[in-house]
Amino acid sequence: MLDSLKPENSAASRPLRLRGIALPNEHGAWGMLFEPLVAAAAVAFSISTLLVALAVIAAFLMRQPLKVLLVSRRAGRTMPQANAASKFLFYYSAAFAIGAAGTLAFAPMISLLPLIVAAPLAAVPIYFDAMGKSRSLAPELAGAVAITSSAAVIALAGGWPLAAAISLWAILVCRWIPSILYVRNRLLLEKGKPFSAVVPVTASAAGVIFTVILAYYSLCPHLLVLIMAILFARAAIGLSRYSKRRKAMQIGVLEVVFGAVTVAAIILGYRLWI
């Protein structure tokens, strides 16, 4: 599919790297996308789940070609990548429209509430893309809160009470916000640059406390408190003098593992309520 979008004169010019136009380069973003989708689909599956997933995945993919178009506009000229980016944006937009229309048709209206709340936050990364500051902290944090709202949408579409659905969203926010802060500072530590241990560790501790409150009021399984405690220990040790030196790829792989463990705990915890 990607090759079919190459320009006809590509043999006479440098071929476009379509992967960088069609797909985001940030590997961690894929975990941020699929963790809430997989977790929510496993514990609150309904006929709307696949439609919600289609809309969310398409919206996620739309950002990369849109970013290319924004860069082209900022450059004040039409870049070679712009044509392919426009095509990908059209395809993703069509997929989003199908998913959104299906969700509206089959899901109760209340299931759209998390999307309405998250919409302003979803616009923050696009604004920073337009400013050429995509790697700033603010768009990462805002994007994490926005994209994890998909779990609450799926839960509400599956018939969950509003409080329980919002709590599931909050748990995923408690997983991702501290993790973003931790990874950014851990990479600075590995590069020998100034970093902060206080902010990620404090955020992780807040995640533990908030999850304890949810569990106390029976809004989430107690198993998730254990997972948040593990993530807290990861941050505290990883940014201390006891941390072992790791390459950026190793840090990324470990985050995938922590994400998989979190998703497994959500599924097991909600299924067995432990």
Buried (B, 14 or more C-beta within 10 A) or exposed (E): EBEEBEEEEEEEEEEBEBEEBBBBEBEBBBBBBBBBBBBBBBBBEBEBBBBBBBBBBBBBBBBBBBBBBBBBEEEEEEBBBBBBBBBBBEBBBEBBEBBBEBBBEBBEEEBBBBBEBBEEBBEBBBEBBBEEEBEEEEBBBBBBBBBBBBBBBBBBBBEBEBEBBBBBBBBBBBBBBBBBBBBBBBBBBBEEEEBBBEBBBBBBBBBBBBBBBBBEEEBBBBBBBBBBBBBBEBBBEBBEEEBEEBEEEEBBEBBBEBBEEBBBBBBBBBEEEE
